[in-house]
Amino acid sequence: MRAAPLAVTALAAALLLTACGGGDDSDDKATASPKGGSACAVGPVDLEVGPANAAPAAGDTGNIPVTLTNQSAPCTLEGFPAVGLKASGSTISLAKDTAAQPQKLTLAKGDTASFTITYVRGKAGAADSLDVGTLDIALPGDKTPHSYKWSYGPVQGKSGKADALNASVSAFGQAGD
Protein backbone atom coordinates (compact mmCIF):
# COMPACT_ATOMS: atom_id res chain seq x y z
CA MET A 1 0.00 0.00 0.00
CA ARG A 2 2.87 2.38 0.76
CA ALA A 3 4.33 2.20 -2.79
CA ALA A 4 1.25 3.77 -4.43
CA PRO A 5 1.36 7.09 -2.45
CA LEU A 6 5.12 7.41 -3.10
CA ALA A 7 4.62 6.90 -6.84
CA VAL A 8 1.86 9.53 -6.90
CA THR A 9 4.07 11.97 -4.95
CA ALA A 10 7.01 11.37 -7.31
CA LEU A 11 4.78 11.86 -10.36
CA ALA A 12 3.34 15.08 -8.94
CA ALA A 13 6.85 16.41 -8.22
CA ALA A 14 7.99 15.57 -11.75
CA LEU A 15 4.99 17.37 -13.26
CA LEU A 16 5.61 20.39 -11.05
CA LEU A 17 9.25 20.61 -12.15
CA THR A 18 8.24 20.29 -15.80
CA ALA A 19 5.79 23.19 -15.37
CA CYS A 20 8.63 25.35 -14.02
CA GLY A 21 10.49 25.14 -17.31
CA GLY A 22 13.08 22.55 -16.33
CA GLY A 23 15.87 25.11 -15.87
CA ASP A 24 15.73 26.54 -19.41
CA ASP A 25 16.44 30.29 -19.09
CA SER A 26 14.55 31.14 -22.30
CA ASP A 27 11.19 30.87 -20.51
CA ASP A 28 12.39 33.19 -17.74
CA LYS A 29 13.66 35.78 -20.24
CA ALA A 30 10.41 35.77 -22.15
CA THR A 31 8.32 36.46 -19.05
CA ALA A 32 10.76 38.88 -17.40
CA SER A 33 10.10 41.68 -19.89
CA PRO A 34 6.60 42.77 -20.87
CA LYS A 35 5.73 42.34 -24.53
CA GLY A 36 5.25 45.41 -26.67
CA GLY A 37 7.79 47.61 -24.86
CA SER A 38 9.17 50.23 -27.22
CA ALA A 39 12.33 52.29 -26.82
CA CYS A 40 12.22 54.61 -23.81
CA ALA A 41 11.92 58.32 -24.58
CA VAL A 42 12.26 61.43 -22.46
CA GLY A 43 8.77 62.65 -21.60
CA PRO A 44 7.22 59.36 -20.57
CA VAL A 45 10.56 58.76 -18.83
CA ASP A 46 11.68 61.38 -16.30
CA LEU A 47 15.40 62.20 -16.07
CA GLU A 48 17.04 63.47 -12.88
CA VAL A 49 20.63 64.71 -13.13
CA GLY A 50 22.58 64.49 -9.85
CA PRO A 51 23.15 64.98 -7.06
CA ALA A 52 26.75 64.87 -8.18
CA ASN A 53 30.05 64.00 -6.61
CA ALA A 54 31.56 67.03 -8.33
CA ALA A 55 35.29 67.39 -8.88
CA PRO A 56 36.40 70.24 -6.56
CA ALA A 57 39.64 71.26 -8.33
CA ALA A 58 41.43 70.94 -11.68
CA GLY A 59 42.70 67.38 -12.17
CA ASP A 60 40.11 65.85 -9.82
CA THR A 61 37.54 63.30 -11.02
CA GLY A 62 33.81 63.84 -10.61
CA ASN A 63 30.80 61.56 -11.09
CA ILE A 64 27.31 62.65 -12.05
CA PRO A 65 24.55 60.05 -11.76
CA VAL A 66 21.52 60.32 -14.01
CA THR A 67 18.38 58.49 -12.91
CA LEU A 68 15.56 57.58 -15.30
CA THR A 69 12.06 56.77 -14.02
CA ASN A 70 9.43 55.36 -16.36
CA GLN A 71 6.06 57.08 -15.89
CA SER A 72 4.19 55.30 -18.68
CA ALA A 73 3.88 52.02 -20.62
CA PRO A 74 6.77 49.52 -20.51
CA CYS A 75 9.79 50.57 -22.55
CA THR A 76 13.31 49.30 -23.18
CA LEU A 77 16.79 50.73 -22.80
CA GLU A 78 19.79 49.12 -24.42
CA GLY A 79 23.41 50.14 -24.59
CA PHE A 80 24.46 53.69 -23.78
CA PRO A 81 22.82 57.09 -23.74
CA ALA A 82 24.15 59.72 -26.14
CA VAL A 83 25.71 62.41 -23.94
CA GLY A 84 27.31 65.62 -25.14
CA LEU A 85 28.82 68.62 -23.42
CA LYS A 86 28.22 71.98 -25.06
CA ALA A 87 30.24 75.18 -24.90
CA SER A 88 30.26 78.18 -27.26
CA GLY A 89 27.82 76.54 -29.67
CA SER A 90 29.77 73.31 -30.23
CA THR A 91 28.95 69.95 -28.66
CA ILE A 92 31.49 67.24 -27.91
CA SER A 93 30.10 63.72 -27.50
CA LEU A 94 31.33 61.70 -24.55
CA ALA A 95 33.08 58.38 -25.04
CA LYS A 96 31.48 55.17 -23.81
CA ASP A 97 33.07 53.70 -20.71
CA THR A 98 35.15 50.81 -22.09
CA ALA A 99 34.71 48.80 -18.88
CA ALA A 100 30.91 49.02 -19.02
CA GLN A 101 28.91 45.95 -20.04
CA PRO A 102 25.75 47.14 -21.83
CA GLN A 103 22.57 45.23 -21.17
CA LYS A 104 18.96 45.39 -22.32
CA LEU A 105 16.61 46.65 -19.64
CA THR A 106 12.82 46.71 -19.71
CA LEU A 107 11.28 49.36 -17.50
CA ALA A 108 7.71 48.86 -16.35
CA LYS A 109 5.78 51.87 -15.07
CA GLY A 110 7.56 53.13 -11.94
CA ASP A 111 10.84 51.27 -12.64
CA THR A 112 14.14 53.14 -12.58
CA ALA A 113 17.48 52.82 -14.31
CA SER A 114 20.61 54.95 -14.15
CA PHE A 115 23.91 55.77 -15.81
CA THR A 116 26.92 57.79 -14.68
CA ILE A 117 28.91 60.55 -16.32
CA THR A 118 32.54 60.58 -15.14
CA TYR A 119 34.79 63.55 -15.92
CA VAL A 120 38.09 65.18 -15.00
CA ARG A 121 37.80 68.81 -14.06
CA GLY A 122 39.85 71.18 -16.18
CA LYS A 123 41.36 74.55 -15.43
CA ALA A 124 39.06 77.51 -16.18
CA GLY A 125 40.08 79.37 -19.34
CA ALA A 126 42.83 76.86 -20.24
CA ALA A 127 43.28 75.98 -23.91
CA ASP A 128 43.03 72.26 -23.11
CA SER A 129 39.76 72.59 -21.14
CA LEU A 130 36.17 73.05 -22.23
CA ASP A 131 34.13 75.62 -20.29
CA VAL A 132 30.91 73.62 -20.45
CA GLY A 133 27.54 75.33 -20.10
CA THR A 134 25.09 72.61 -21.15
CA LEU A 135 24.71 68.84 -20.79
CA ASP A 136 22.77 67.16 -23.64
CA ILE A 137 21.25 63.69 -23.14
CA ALA A 138 19.46 61.52 -25.70
CA LEU A 139 18.18 58.00 -25.07
CA PRO A 140 18.63 55.23 -27.68
CA GLY A 141 15.79 55.48 -30.18
CA ASP A 142 15.02 59.06 -29.09
CA LYS A 143 17.08 61.27 -31.40
CA THR A 144 16.20 64.58 -29.74
CA PRO A 145 18.68 65.53 -27.01
CA HIS A 146 17.35 67.13 -23.85
CA SER A 147 19.46 69.88 -22.31
CA TYR A 148 20.39 70.46 -18.68
CA LYS A 149 22.53 73.15 -17.07
CA TRP A 150 26.13 72.04 -16.41
CA SER A 151 27.32 73.48 -13.10
CA TYR A 152 30.34 71.26 -12.45
CA GLY A 153 33.11 73.45 -13.87
CA PRO A 154 35.29 73.10 -16.97
CA VAL A 155 36.16 69.64 -18.32
CA GLN A 156 39.72 68.60 -19.13
CA GLY A 157 40.44 67.73 -22.75
CA LYS A 158 42.38 64.63 -23.77
CA SER A 159 45.93 65.48 -24.75
CA GLY A 160 46.50 65.49 -28.49
CA LYS A 161 42.78 65.34 -29.34
CA ALA A 162 41.02 68.61 -30.07
CA ASP A 163 37.54 67.06 -30.09
CA ALA A 164 37.77 64.68 -27.11
CA LEU A 165 37.24 65.23 -23.42
CA ASN A 166 38.56 63.37 -20.44
CA ALA A 167 35.01 62.21 -19.70
CA SER A 168 32.89 59.13 -20.32
CA VAL A 169 29.41 57.74 -19.89
CA SER A 170 28.48 54.35 -18.46
CA ALA A 171 25.91 51.92 -19.81
CA PHE A 172 22.39 51.78 -18.40
CA GLY A 173 21.98 49.80 -15.19
CA GLN A 174 18.95 48.79 -13.17
CA ALA A 175 18.36 51.09 -10.21
CA GLY A 176 16.32 50.58 -7.06
CA ASP A 177 14.95 47.30 -5.78
Secondary structure, DSSP 8 states (H G I E B T S, - for coil): --HHHHHHHHHHHHHHHHHTTTT-HHHHHHHHS-TT-EE--BTTEEEEE---B---STT-EEEEEEEEEE-SS-EEEES--EEEEEETTEEEE-EE-TT----EEEE-TT-EEEEEEEEEB--TT-TTEE---EEEEE-TT--S-EEEE--S--EEB-TT-TT-BSEEE---EEE--
